[in-house]
């Protein structure tokens, strides 16, 4: 398709294709592919490259594309929706979590005062953690809950002088972002609020959006709600990105005290959209949330049910006749042309299919689509990926104060660090797209004529570009989310190197 990045015809990718064509098993191909990768790396270092980008990266890009293809969701097919609403798609993808939450509600309704449990719900940026938290307390009285957003609570503490802004990712005086952290008095205040809490359900969101030095403290404090001496119903649910649970989980696994037996961790899986009907449910949810889509009946606003939405779509979003009572904010998204293009993108473009089930990414795809539609442009993979990355960085500025176009200071060096990391771990990417980052790994780049060095984990954790499984005892493995972000960053690194006339490959500093 026009504009799509072409498959490389050299390096490791070409040899793997040839070997596969001769009928070798995938395992055999992988065994042969590794030494070939080393061979191409040596050739690249000797300056014998044949591609536009430095040759060590050419084979790597092919390998990453192969991994992406293996992990792509099943292609979109024409069919009815599998679930009634978006929340049901999350429960469909996370049955164990749904069971735990339903069990807690059932125990509460049956007055089982000995129920004490803390669930840690981890998920990558934008997957829908804040959205799904409504399922924790649906159908229960409001007075049995204590709900708070960690970042908002710390903001209230800031106004009281109980929290302060503290540098997060930085090297010397170069600070990329700051996050709110509790003062000693703030910790005392928080501990007091938790211990005097009488709510049966405590729901905490956005733990990852405060300073890392407070993660373990907050979780250990919340765990006190489940101490056997309290003898009261306690259901605690904490939402955050994986990295905010990792250190606490390791501590919890070592301690194994009475209350810690009640702590469980869940990785929130993104929903699966398999049919055109599933996408239509997503459209309905998006339009109702984003544009306030509803019906005006007897001077009162009422929800717009999905069956009516389907009929309305089939009539081309016409607001006449039986649909004359529909109200919504004017927008360029709700057109038959835009929605048909969205289905085509999801069905035909792997880069889109890989991100559409992420709630935040879903909205970004729609914005990029409308931009290209209004400009009269067809799909261009590289342009889509670049625009998506820019949108994602802006989202992370709003949540985590990291650089982007809306906070451009240090953006270029921040991107250089991310690109260097993408290259540095490319050779060790496994079949599931993951790679191991050691606790003390550091990455280096030049900035203002000097070397800048930062922790790889600190760089990636709050970037919003990776995910990990925090509830494991072995080394934490990270992976870019979506996987093609690593490929994009490697290509950006290659172009930067070409423009600078260099071919240096970043290495880990340990």
N, C-alpha and C positions, 0 to 999 in steps of 0.2 A: 504494500500500500504506500502511496505517496508520502514521503517525509519520514517513514518509519526507519529506525536505525537498522542498517543491513547487518545480517549475520556475518561474522568475520570468516574470511576464506583462508585464514592462515592460523598458525599456532595450534594450541592444544585442541580447540573446538573442532577444527577440520579433521585432525587425526582421530578424535573420538568418533566422529561421524563415519569415517571410513571403516574403523574397526567394527562399529555396530552394523554397518552395511554387510560385512562379511559374516555376520551371524554370531559373533562372540557375545557371551552373556554380559549383563551389566556389571557383574562382579569382576569378570575378567577385564572388561574395559577400564574399570576403575583402577585395577592393579597396574595396567599398562599406562593409564593416564597420568599417574603421579610422577614416574620418572620422566615422561614426556614433558610434564609441566616444568620440572627442574631443568630439562634440556633447553626449553624455550627461554627460561629465565636466564640461563648462561648466555645464550645467543643474544638476548636483549642487552645484557650487561656488556657484551663485546661490541655492541653497536651494529648488529647485523639485522635489525628490524626491517620488516617489509610493510607494516601497517602504518596508518597515519598517527596512531598513538604508540607510545613506547611498547615494544613487543612483549615484555614481561606481563603487560596488562591485557594483551589481546587474548591469550589463552584463558586467562582468568575470567574475562567477560563471558566467553563462551561457556565456561564451567558454571558461572553464576546463572546464566540464562537457562542452562539445562536443569539446574536445581529449581529455579522458578517454575519451569514447565511441569516438573514432577509434583510440585506442591500447589498448583493452581486449582481453584475450586472447579467442580463440574460445570460445564458450559450451560448457559441459560437456555431453557426450552420453553416452548409455548405451553401454558397450562394454568390451572386455577391456583389461587394462593393456598399454601399449606397451613397457614395459621390465620387467626382472625384479626390480630393486631401485632404491632412491633414487639411489644413486651412478651408475647407468646413465643416469638422466634428466639428470644433470649432464653426462656425456660426450656425450649426445645433443645437448645445447644448446651444448656447447663442443668441437666436433670438432678444431679446430686445436690447442687446448691438450692434448687427449688424445693427438694425434699426436706432439707435441713430447715429452711425458713417456714415451710408449712408445718413441720413438726413443732417448731417453736410456738407458732400461733395456736396450734392445737393444745399444746401443753399449757399455754397461758389460759385458754378458754376453759380448760379443765382444772384450773387452779393448782397446778403442780408447782408448788413453791420451791422445789429442789432443783428446778431447771436452771442451770448456769452454763453458759456457753459464749465463746467469743469466736466469730467468724472473720477471717481476714480475706477480703475479696480483692485480688490483684488483677490488673488488666493493663494492656498497653494504652498509650495516649489515644483519646478519642473513641475508644471501643464502646463506650456507653455506660460507664460506671455510675455516673450521676443519674442517668436516665433510669437504670434498672433499680436504683435504691428505693424507688417508690413502691416496688413490689415487696419491700420488707414490712411495710406498715399498712398496706391496703386492707381496709375492712376492720381496722382496730381503732379504739377510741384515741383521740389526740392526747388526752391527759396521761397516757401511759408511756409517752415517748419523750426522750431528750435527743433532739436532732441538731447537729451543728456541722458547719463546714470549717475545717481546721484553719484554713487561711483567713476566713472571715472572723473567727473567734480570736485569732492572734491579732487581727487588725483592731478589734475592740480593745484588746490588751495593750496595743501600741498607744492608743489614745489615753490610756490610764497610766502610761509609763511602765507597763509590765512586760513589754516586748520591744525589740529593737531590730533594725535592719542589719543583717550580717552578711559579709561577702561569702559567696558560694564558690563558683568556679573563678579562679584567679591565679595569677602568677605575679608575686610582688605587688606593685601598685596598679597593675593592669587587672581590673575587675570586670568580668563579663556579666555577672548578675549578682543581685543581693536577694536574700529571702528573710522573712520574719523569724525571729528566734526569741524564746522566752528569757527574761531576766531571772535571776534567782528568786526574786519576789513573785514573778509571774508563774514560776513553777510551783511555788507554795500555793498560790491562788488556784491554779488549775487542779492541783492535788486535792485541795479543800473542796472544790466544786464537785469533783468526782466522788469523793468519799461521802458527801452529804446527799448524793443523788438518790432519789427514791423511785425513779422511772424504771419500768420493767424492761423497756426496749431503749437501747442507746445506739444511735446510728450516726456514724462519723464519715464525712466525705472529705476528699481532697487532702488527705494526710501528706501526700507527696508535694503539696504546694507550700510547705513551710520548710525551714532550714533542716538539713539532715541531722544536725546535732540533737534535735528534739524527737526524732522518730521513736527511738527505743524508750525514752522517758514517757512519752504519751501512751505507748502501748503497754508498758509495764504498769502505768498508773491505772489504765482502764481495766487491766487484768485483776486489779484489786476488787473490782465489783463482783468477782466470782469467787472470792475467798469463802471457804466452807462456813466460817463463823458468821457470815452475813445471813445465811438461811433465808434467802428471798429469791424470787424469780429474777433472773438477769440474762437478757439476750443482747449481746453487744455485736454490732456489725460495723467493720471498718473498711472503707474503700480507698484504694490508692494504686499508683503504679507499682510494679513489682519491687523496684529498688528500695522503697520505703519500708518494706517488711523484712528484707534479707538479714540484716544484722540482728534484729529482734528474734527472728526465727531460729537463728543459730544459737542465740542465748537460751531461748525457750527449749530447744532440743537438749542442751546441756543440763539445764536445771531440772526439768521434769518434776516440779513440785505438784502439790495437790491441785492447785488452781490451773496450772498450765496443762493438765490433762484435758481440760475443757476447750483448749484452743485448737482451731482447725483452719487450714489455709486452702483457698480455692483460686485457681486461675480462671478468670472469667473468659469464656470462649465467645467469639463474635458469632452473630447469627449467620445462617446460611440462606442465601437467596438463590433458589434453583430454577424458579419458573418466572414467566412474565407476570403472573398473578402476584408472586412474592414482591416483585418490583413495584407493582401497582399499590400494594399495601404500604410500601415504603414511600411512594409518591403521596398517598393519602395522609400518612403521618407527617411528612415534610410540609405539605401545604397547610394542614391544620395548625401546625406549630409555628411555621415561619411566617405565614401570611394571614393567620387568624381566620381561616376558612370556617364558616358556620352559616346557619340559617337564622333569619329574623322572623320569628313567629309570635304574633300578638305582642309586639314590642319587646320581646325577650329573645336573647340569643340561645340557640340550641346547637348541639353538635351535629356534624354532617356525617351520617353513617356511611360505611364503606359501600354498601350496595347502591345507595344513591350516587356516591362518588363515581362508581363504575359507569352508571348510566350517563352521568354528566360528562364524563370523559368521552364516551362513545358519541355524544352529541357535539363534540368539539368545544367543550367548556362554554357552551352558550348559556347566557343568563336570561333566557326568555321562557315564557310559559311556566311550567311547573317549577322551573329553577330560577324564577325571577326574584325569589326571596334570599338568594345566596349573597353573602357579603365576604369580601376578602381584600387585602391590600393589593393594589395594582402591581404586577410584576411580569417579567418576560419568561418565567419558567413554565407557567401553566398554559402551554399551547400543545396542540397535537404534534407539531413538528419537533419541538424540543423533547417531548417524551418519547417519541419514536426514535429520535437520535440517541437518547439515553439507552434505550434497549439495544440499539445497534452497537454502541460503544461497549456495553457490558458483554454482549454476545461475541464480538469480534476482536476486541482489543484486550490482550492479557493484562496490560498495565492497569486498565480500569477494573477488570474483573477481580484483580487482586486486592482492591481497596474498597469496593462498593459496600461491603458488609460492615465496615467501620463507620460508626454513626457520624463522626466529625468529617471523615473523608468523603462520605456520601454527599454531604452538603458542599464540600469543596469541588467534587466532580461536577455537580450541577452548576456551580458558579463558573467553572472553567468552560463547560459546555456552552453556556449562554454567551460567554465572551466570544468564543470561536464562531458560534452561530451568527451573532450580530456582525462579526467581522467578515462573514462569508467564507470562512476557512474550513477545510476538512480536518480530519484528525491527523495530528503530527505527534508521534510518540515522544520525541525529545522535547518538543515544546510543552507537551502535557506534563512530562515529568518535572521539567524546570519550574513550571508554574505551580505545580502541586507542592514541590519543595518550598517554594517561596511562601505559599499559603500556610504550610505547616509550620514554618519558622515563625511567621507572624502569630499564629495561634499560641506557640510556645512563649512568645514575648508576653502575651496577655496573662498566661498562667504562671510562667516561671522566670520572666524577666530576662530571657536570653536574647541575643542580638537577632535582628531581622530588618527588613526594609522600613518598618515603623520604629525601629530602634537601631539605626545603622552604625553607631559607634562600635568599633571592633568587629563588624560583621565580616569583613574580608578575612581577617586572621582566624576568626571563629570557623568560617567555612574551610579554610586551609587545614585547620586541626581535624575537622570532621573528615575531610577528603583523605588526609594522611592515615587516619585510623582505618578508613574503609579499605585502603590499599594494604596496610600493614597486616590485616587479618584475613585478606582475601584468600591466600593460599591454604588457610586452615579451615575454611568453611566446610561443614559436614553436609550430609544429604538432607538434613532438616533445615539447612540454612544457618545453623548456629556456629559460633566460635567461642573459645575460652579466653576470657580476659583475666589475667592474674591480678591479685589485689594490688600489687605494687607496680603494675605496668604504667609507663608514662609515655607521652607522645610529645615530640618537639617540632617547632617550626621557627622561622625567623620573623621578627617583628621589630620595626624601627631600628634595624641594624644589629639587633641582639637576638640571642636564642631564647625562646619561650618554651617552657616545659609545664605540662599539666597532667594530672591523673587521667588515664583513659576512662576509668569507671566514672569519675566525676563528670568528665566531658559528655559521655554517652548517656548516663542515667537521666539527666534532666533535659536532654536534647529533644525528647519526644520522638526520636527516630528509631529507637530500639525497644525490644522487650526481652524478658528473661523469665525463668522459672525460679522464684525465690524460695519455694518450699522444698528444697533438696539439701542433702548433706554434702554432696560432692561439689566440685567447683561449679560456680554459676556460669552457665553458657548464655551468651547474648546472641541476638539476631536482629537484623534490621527489619523494621515493620513499616511498610511492606518490604519484601526482600529486594525489590528492584532499586530501592534507595541506595543500597551499597553499590550496585552497578552504576547508577547515575553519578555518585560521588567519585567513583574511580575514573569515570570518563571525564569529569570536571578536573580531576587531578591531572590526567593525561594532557588535556588541553592547556592547563596552566603550565605544565612542564614544557610542552612544545613551544608555547609563547615565550617562555623564559630561556629556551635553548638548553635545557638540562634534562637528565634522565635519572635523577636520584630516586631511589625507592625507600620510603620511610621504614624504619625499624623500631622495635619496641625498646624502651630504656628500662632496665630492671636494676 
